[in-house]
Amino acid sequence: MLRENRIRFYRDNGYLVVSDVFPANELAALRRVTGHLVEAARGVAASDGVYDLGPDHGPDIPVVRRIKDPQDQDPVYAAAARSERLLDIVACLLGPAIRFDHGKLNFKPARGGAAVEWHQDWAFYPHTNDDLLAVGIMLEDCTSENGPLLVVPGSRKGPVHDHHHDGVFVGAIDPAAPGADRDRAVALTGKAGACSFHHVRTLHGSAENLSPRPRPLLLFSYAAVDAWPVGERVDLEAFDGRILRGAPTLEPRQDALPLRIPLPRVAAADSIFDDQAAIRGRSFGAKTPAPVAKPETKEETV
Ligand SMILES: O=C(O)CCC(=O)C(=O)O
């Protein structure tokens, strides 16, 4: 369980870091399967249903930007997505009825990981209410040097920004947009085994990894069971099959919230890296230092 002041902090600021969510043995298993999957990428020539590969990828040096749907690639990831310790925290932030939404494992290799432009997840997957969040499981220490997630405190209550460029959804905002306030961003840092939590409307991004230490971040998104996707066709069996706690409902809870539809989309875009390709480098140059974490981002044990 989370203490009441931590829940209030999340509600006000739209993010939280909790330390020691994954114990050493579970972390070791996650690192082991991750190492095997990255190694296996040597034999893969181009991005596919499992790997999003960087432009410099090759058999000598595998450059994996993302493992897609890790929960489907290995039972160790699937168990992490269902961790009761993790779900107890998610329940404090979302409510007791929880549906798993999707997963990904984003890498930033030492001295090279790509930046992720500023965006709100809400722009990618609007729902009938905004009780959705993403958990970032830190497989290695996340420091202000190795490209941690950066979030703008309180932005979950601000505008839903335009994520289009030249009439196409690029999954990134214009960093100069009124109300973006990136200068207030804080870094979500923590020791391996810690988790970050960010609300679906929180404005976030991350800079290049300029450090000698890699930054693998296992991201799982969860929704309240009564949050239904807007503009998407639902396969009811699969949708209800992802419920981890609580009972299915055919009565979505509908809140009066600003929505934007992420269309039209870059042809064949299969990850945020494809979506953002047209505007890459807009916010984060190779020399952009990551902001230093402010005291309120310090880890908090449950
Ligand atoms: O990996 C990162 O630093 C950011 C990832 C992210 O925001 C996303 O994939 O939506």
The ligand as an ORCA input file, in Angstrom:
! r2SCAN-3c Opt
* xyz 0 1
  O      11.868      5.315    -22.957
  C      11.660      6.499    -22.713
  O      12.522      7.221    -22.246
  C      10.317      7.129    -22.934
  C       9.316      6.172    -23.418
  C       7.976      6.727    -23.668
  O       7.608      7.771    -23.196
  C       7.088      5.964    -24.520
  O       7.523      4.964    -25.109
  O       5.902      6.379    -24.621
*
